Amino acid sequence: MARTRHERINDFDEFFRTAVATFSGFGENDTKATKFQNIYVLNICPGSRAGGTNNRVVEIFWGSRPFEAITQGRNWTALTEYGATLLYERDDSGFVVVSIFPANTDNRKPIESSITLDIRLDPIKLKNKSYLKKNWKELMAYMESTSLDGNPTFLQRQRVSYLRTFKNLVIDNKWTPTKLSVFVREVFKWVLTVGLSGIIIYVLTQLTQPTTTETEIQLKKVNKNLEAVSKKLDKISQGNFNLKTISITADSLARKSKEILEPIVKQKTK
């Protein structure tokens, strides 16, 4: 039985209430999170970071930190880095969009502004701790890969590469198809183009080839017989045959002539 919109909204509300405890536990049990906790501080915000009043949003993000100061005359400016974000956002129908946003500075940003992990996710899945733990690992891998002082492991680099290939990216505020789907479409287009070209060439070849008719088959046989007769005549002219031999050869020539004439007569009577 299909779940109703109200059931989906109730499931998201439950996730909304338990998000702080769930992700705090993930952070406390992840030794790799310690260095980021000391620099950025983990923030878990049901209701969004903008006041916490939006009951459709849950944000988990690493905060900001100044990493350098530049001086111009008497004025100085602090350069700031902003940590990665994991965002859950419920839509009108009760489904959830899950996205991650990279760490960035004003001067250093990856080409994508976010990666969409799931579209129209049924919030009943948010009750699954394994699914939420997977999201946490994706956030940590993205943070390690995009922050200034990140040091991603091999598995974390592979995870981010996988996400950038198999998930939808948002680039220049535009939602883009996955790299995999673009690759498959191009391959399919190439196969169709080459395949159709091959078929067209084959059809044209068949259409332009002369058709072998029954008449041509008979003519080939006639030519073959004529060659046999010619060889016999050559032997007669070159050798010193007696009359008996010439007689036998004449009979053979008669039979060959008959063989030549028969298919031509049959062809004319058709």
C-alpha positions as CSV (number, residue, x, y, z in Angstrom):
1,M,0.0,0.0,0.0
2,A,1.4,3.4,-1.0
3,R,2.3,5.7,1.9
4,T,0.5,9.0,2.3
5,R,1.9,12.4,2.3
6,H,1.1,12.8,6.0
7,E,2.9,9.6,6.9
8,R,6.0,10.9,5.1
9,I,5.8,14.3,6.9
10,N,5.5,12.5,10.2
11,D,8.6,10.4,9.5
12,F,10.5,13.6,8.6
13,D,9.3,15.3,11.8
14,E,10.7,12.3,13.8
15,F,14.0,12.7,12.1
16,F,13.9,16.4,12.8
17,R,13.5,15.7,16.5
18,T,16.3,13.0,16.7
19,A,18.9,14.5,14.4
20,V,21.0,16.2,17.1
21,A,21.4,13.1,19.1
22,T,22.1,10.9,16.0
23,F,24.8,13.1,14.4
24,S,26.4,14.1,17.7
25,G,26.9,10.4,18.2
26,F,28.5,10.0,14.8
27,G,30.9,12.9,15.5
28,E,31.9,11.6,18.9
29,N,32.7,8.1,17.5
30,D,34.6,9.3,14.5
31,T,38.3,9.9,15.4
32,K,38.8,11.7,12.1
33,A,36.3,14.4,13.1
34,T,38.3,15.5,16.1
35,K,40.7,17.7,14.1
36,F,37.8,19.5,12.4
37,Q,35.9,19.8,15.7
38,N,38.9,21.7,17.2
39,I,39.1,24.1,14.2
40,Y,35.5,24.5,12.8
41,V,33.1,23.0,15.3
42,L,30.3,20.7,14.2
43,N,26.8,22.3,14.1
44,I,23.6,20.3,13.9
45,C,20.7,22.6,13.2
46,P,17.1,21.2,12.9
47,G,15.2,24.2,11.4
48,S,18.3,25.5,9.4
49,R,21.2,27.7,10.5
50,A,19.1,30.7,9.8
51,G,17.3,30.9,13.1
52,G,16.1,27.3,13.4
53,T,12.5,28.0,12.5
54,N,12.1,26.1,9.2
55,N,10.6,22.7,10.1
56,R,11.4,21.4,6.6
57,V,15.1,21.6,7.0
58,V,17.9,19.9,8.9
59,E,21.5,21.1,8.4
60,I,24.6,19.4,9.7
61,F,27.7,21.5,8.9
62,W,31.2,22.4,9.9
63,G,31.5,26.0,10.9
64,S,33.8,28.8,9.6
65,R,37.2,29.9,10.6
66,P,39.7,32.6,9.7
67,F,42.8,31.1,8.1
68,E,44.8,34.2,7.1
69,A,44.9,38.0,7.4
70,I,46.0,40.3,4.7
71,T,47.0,43.9,5.3
72,Q,46.5,46.8,2.8
73,G,48.0,50.0,4.3
74,R,46.3,50.6,7.6
75,N,43.5,48.2,6.9
76,W,43.5,44.4,7.2
77,T,41.1,41.7,6.2
78,A,40.6,38.2,7.6
79,L,40.2,35.5,5.0
80,T,37.6,32.9,6.0
81,E,37.0,29.3,5.2
82,Y,33.5,27.8,5.4
83,G,33.1,24.1,6.2
84,A,31.2,21.4,4.4
85,T,27.4,21.0,4.8
86,L,25.0,18.1,4.8
87,L,21.4,19.3,4.1
88,Y,18.1,17.5,4.4
89,E,15.1,19.4,2.9
90,R,11.5,18.2,2.8
91,D,9.3,19.2,-0.2
92,D,5.6,19.7,-0.3
93,S,4.8,16.1,-1.0
94,G,6.8,14.9,2.0
95,F,9.8,13.6,0.1
96,V,13.3,14.6,1.0
97,V,16.2,16.0,-1.1
98,V,19.6,15.2,0.4
99,S,22.6,17.3,-0.6
100,I,26.2,18.0,0.4
101,F,28.0,21.3,0.0
102,P,31.8,21.6,-0.2
103,A,34.1,23.5,2.1
104,N,35.2,26.8,0.4
105,T,36.7,30.2,0.6
106,D,36.0,33.3,-1.4
107,N,39.0,32.4,-3.7
108,R,38.9,28.6,-3.6
109,K,35.8,26.6,-4.6
110,P,35.3,23.3,-6.5
111,I,33.5,23.5,-9.8
112,E,30.2,22.2,-8.3
113,S,28.4,24.2,-5.7
114,S,26.7,21.0,-4.3
115,I,26.2,17.3,-4.9
116,T,22.6,15.8,-4.8
117,L,22.9,12.6,-2.9
118,D,19.2,11.6,-3.1
119,I,16.1,13.1,-4.9
120,R,12.6,12.3,-3.6
121,L,13.8,10.2,-0.8
122,D,11.1,8.6,1.3
123,P,11.8,9.9,4.8
124,I,11.1,6.4,6.3
125,K,14.7,5.8,5.2
126,L,15.8,8.4,7.7
127,K,14.9,6.0,10.4
128,N,17.7,3.7,9.2
129,K,20.9,4.5,11.1
130,S,23.0,2.8,8.4
131,Y,21.7,5.2,5.8
132,L,22.4,8.2,8.0
133,K,25.9,6.9,8.8
134,K,26.6,6.6,5.1
135,N,25.5,10.3,4.7
136,W,27.9,11.2,7.6
137,K,30.8,9.4,5.8
138,E,30.0,11.3,2.6
139,L,30.1,14.6,4.5
140,M,33.4,13.7,6.1
141,A,34.9,12.6,2.8
142,Y,33.8,15.8,1.1
143,M,35.1,17.9,4.0
144,E,38.5,16.2,3.8
145,S,38.6,16.6,0.0
146,T,37.6,20.3,-0.2
147,S,38.9,22.0,3.0
148,L,42.2,23.7,3.1
149,D,43.8,21.4,5.6
150,G,42.0,18.3,4.6
151,N,43.9,15.1,4.1
152,P,41.5,12.5,2.5
153,T,42.3,8.8,2.7
154,F,42.3,6.7,-0.5
155,L,38.8,5.5,0.3
156,Q,37.6,9.0,0.9
157,R,39.0,10.2,-2.5
158,Q,37.3,7.3,-4.2
159,R,34.0,8.1,-2.4
160,V,34.1,11.7,-3.6
161,S,35.0,10.6,-7.1
162,Y,32.1,8.2,-7.1
163,L,29.7,10.9,-6.0
164,R,30.9,13.3,-8.7
165,T,30.4,10.6,-11.3
166,F,27.2,8.9,-10.3
167,K,25.3,11.7,-8.6
168,N,23.8,15.0,-9.9
169,L,26.0,18.1,-9.5
170,V,24.8,21.7,-9.2
171,I,27.1,23.9,-11.3
172,D,26.5,27.6,-11.7
173,N,23.1,27.2,-9.9
174,K,22.0,24.6,-12.5
175,W,21.2,21.0,-11.7
176,T,23.1,18.8,-14.2
177,P,22.7,15.2,-15.3
178,T,25.2,12.7,-13.9
179,K,28.5,12.3,-15.7
180,L,27.7,8.6,-16.1
181,S,24.4,9.3,-17.9
182,V,26.2,11.8,-20.2
183,F,28.8,9.2,-21.0
184,V,26.2,6.5,-21.7
185,R,24.2,8.9,-23.9
186,E,27.3,9.8,-26.0
187,V,28.2,6.1,-26.4
188,F,24.7,5.3,-27.4
189,K,24.6,8.2,-29.9
190,W,28.0,7.0,-31.3
191,V,26.7,3.4,-31.6
192,L,23.6,4.5,-33.4
193,T,25.5,6.8,-35.7
194,V,28.1,4.2,-36.7
195,G,25.5,1.4,-36.8
196,L,23.1,3.3,-39.0
197,S,26.0,4.3,-41.2
198,G,27.0,0.7,-41.6
199,I,23.5,-0.4,-42.4
200,I,23.1,2.4,-45.0
201,I,26.4,1.5,-46.7
202,Y,25.4,-2.2,-46.7
203,V,21.9,-1.4,-48.2
204,L,23.4,0.9,-50.9
205,T,26.0,-1.8,-51.7
206,Q,23.3,-4.4,-52.2
207,L,21.2,-2.0,-54.2
208,T,24.0,-1.0,-56.5
209,Q,25.4,-4.5,-57.0
210,P,24.3,-6.1,-60.3
211,T,21.7,-8.8,-59.7
212,T,22.7,-12.3,-60.8
213,T,19.9,-13.6,-63.1
214,E,19.2,-17.0,-64.6
215,T,20.4,-15.8,-68.0
216,E,23.8,-14.8,-66.6
217,I,24.1,-18.2,-65.0
218,Q,23.4,-19.9,-68.3
219,L,25.8,-17.6,-70.1
220,K,28.5,-18.6,-67.7
221,K,27.9,-22.2,-68.5
222,V,28.0,-21.4,-72.2
223,N,31.3,-19.7,-71.8
224,K,32.7,-22.6,-70.0
225,N,31.6,-25.0,-72.7
226,L,33.1,-22.8,-75.4
227,E,36.4,-22.9,-73.6
228,A,36.2,-26.7,-73.6
229,V,35.5,-26.7,-77.4
230,S,38.4,-24.3,-78.1
231,K,40.8,-26.5,-76.2
232,K,39.7,-29.5,-78.3
233,L,40.2,-27.6,-81.5
234,D,43.7,-26.6,-80.4
235,K,44.6,-30.2,-79.7
236,I,43.4,-31.2,-83.2
237,S,45.3,-28.5,-85.0
238,Q,48.5,-29.2,-83.1
239,G,48.5,-33.0,-83.1
240,N,48.7,-35.7,-85.8
241,F,45.4,-37.5,-85.1
242,N,44.1,-40.3,-87.2
243,L,40.5,-40.3,-88.6
244,K,39.1,-42.3,-85.7
245,T,40.4,-39.8,-83.2
246,I,39.1,-36.9,-85.3
247,S,35.7,-38.6,-85.5
248,I,35.6,-39.1,-81.7
249,T,36.6,-35.4,-81.2
250,A,33.8,-34.3,-83.7
251,D,31.2,-36.2,-81.7
252,S,32.5,-34.6,-78.6
253,L,32.2,-31.1,-80.2
254,A,28.7,-31.9,-81.3
255,R,27.7,-32.8,-77.7
256,K,29.4,-29.6,-76.5
257,S,27.5,-27.5,-79.1
258,K,24.3,-29.1,-78.0
259,E,25.0,-28.2,-74.4
260,I,25.7,-24.7,-75.5
261,L,22.5,-24.3,-77.5
262,E,20.1,-25.9,-75.1
263,P,20.1,-23.3,-72.3
264,I,19.9,-20.5,-74.9
265,V,16.8,-22.1,-76.5
266,K,15.2,-22.6,-73.1
267,Q,15.9,-19.0,-72.1
268,K,14.2,-17.8,-75.4
269,T,11.1,-19.8,-74.8
270,K,10.6,-18.3,-71.3
